[in-house]
Amino acid sequence: MPFYLFQGAYNNNQIKALVDTPSNRTQAGRELMESFGGKLHQWFMAFGEWDLVGIIEFPDNETAAAAIMRLASSNVFGRAQTTVLFTPEEAEHAMRRANTTPTSYRPPLG
């Protein structure tokens, strides 16, 4: 199953709610991902641009998109992004394919 990096920045109301009523949201995140057939591998709170970082596994991109859309529609994050991750083996396979696939593409000159 493909892996995904999820990064989210809580909106101000959610930060206030977490400060007013501290809680560990890992189980809620895990249950959401599992309801879509995914697996939450790691879930971290972070400083900086992103408040939350997760490593999640889903059966495919469509399923990942559905789960993340569900999460985003909850309005918990002011902004979020999801990045598809590749194993080193998948990346090497893509590199070999890029090297061996015939194409007529030429970069622009200038």
C-alpha positions in Angstrom: 0.0 0.0 0.0 1.3 3.5 -0.8 2.5 5.8 2.0 1.5 9.5 2.5 2.9 12.3 4.5 0.1 14.5 5.9 0.9 17.9 7.3 -1.7 20.1 8.9 -1.9 23.5 10.6 -4.7 23.8 13.1 -7.0 26.8 12.8 -7.1 29.2 15.8 -10.3 27.8 17.2 -8.9 24.3 17.2 -5.7 25.4 19.0 -7.8 27.2 21.6 -9.9 24.0 22.1 -6.8 21.9 22.5 -5.4 24.4 25.1 -8.7 24.7 27.0 -9.2 20.9 27.0 -5.9 19.1 26.4 -6.3 15.8 24.6 -4.3 13.3 22.6 -5.9 13.2 19.2 -4.0 10.1 17.9 -6.8 7.7 18.4 -9.3 9.9 16.6 -6.9 10.2 13.7 -6.3 6.5 13.7 -10.0 5.7 13.7 -10.6 8.0 10.8 -7.8 6.5 8.7 -8.9 2.9 9.5 -12.5 3.7 8.5 -11.1 4.3 5.0 -9.0 1.2 5.0 -5.8 3.1 5.9 -3.2 2.7 8.6 -1.8 5.5 10.7 1.9 4.7 11.3 3.0 7.8 13.1 1.3 11.0 14.2 3.5 13.8 15.6 2.8 17.3 17.0 5.3 19.8 15.6 6.6 23.3 15.9 6.9 25.6 12.9 4.8 25.8 9.8 2.9 22.6 10.6 1.2 21.6 13.9 0.7 18.0 13.0 2.6 15.6 10.8 1.4 12.0 10.0 2.7 9.0 8.1 -0.3 7.2 6.8 -0.7 4.2 4.5 -3.7 3.8 2.2 -4.7 1.2 -0.4 -4.5 3.7 -3.3 -4.6 7.5 -4.1 -8.4 7.6 -4.4 -8.8 6.2 -0.9 -6.2 8.6 0.5 -7.9 11.5 -1.2 -11.3 10.5 0.2 -9.9 10.2 3.8 -8.1 13.5 3.6 -11.1 15.3 2.1 -13.2 14.0 5.0 -10.6 15.3 7.4 -10.3 18.7 5.6 -14.1 19.1 5.6 -14.1 19.0 9.4 -12.5 22.4 9.3 -10.0 21.4 12.0 -7.1 22.7 9.9 -6.6 26.1 8.5 -4.4 24.5 5.9 -3.1 21.1 5.1 -1.1 19.2 2.5 -0.6 15.5 1.6 2.4 14.2 -0.2 2.7 10.8 -1.8 5.8 9.0 -0.6 7.9 6.4 -2.5 10.0 3.7 -1.1 13.7 3.7 -2.2 12.9 0.7 -4.4 9.9 2.4 -6.0 12.1 5.5 -6.7 14.9 3.4 -8.2 12.3 1.6 -10.4 11.0 5.0 -11.6 14.6 6.2 -12.3 15.3 3.1 -14.4 12.0 3.6 -16.3 12.9 7.3 -16.9 16.2 6.2 -18.2 15.0 3.5 -20.5 11.6 4.7 -21.9 11.9 6.1 -25.4 10.4 9.5 -25.8 10.6 12.4 -28.3 10.5 15.0 -25.5 13.2 17.7 -25.8 13.6 20.5 -23.3 13.1 24.1 -24.4 16.2 25.9 -25.5 17.3 29.3 -24.5 
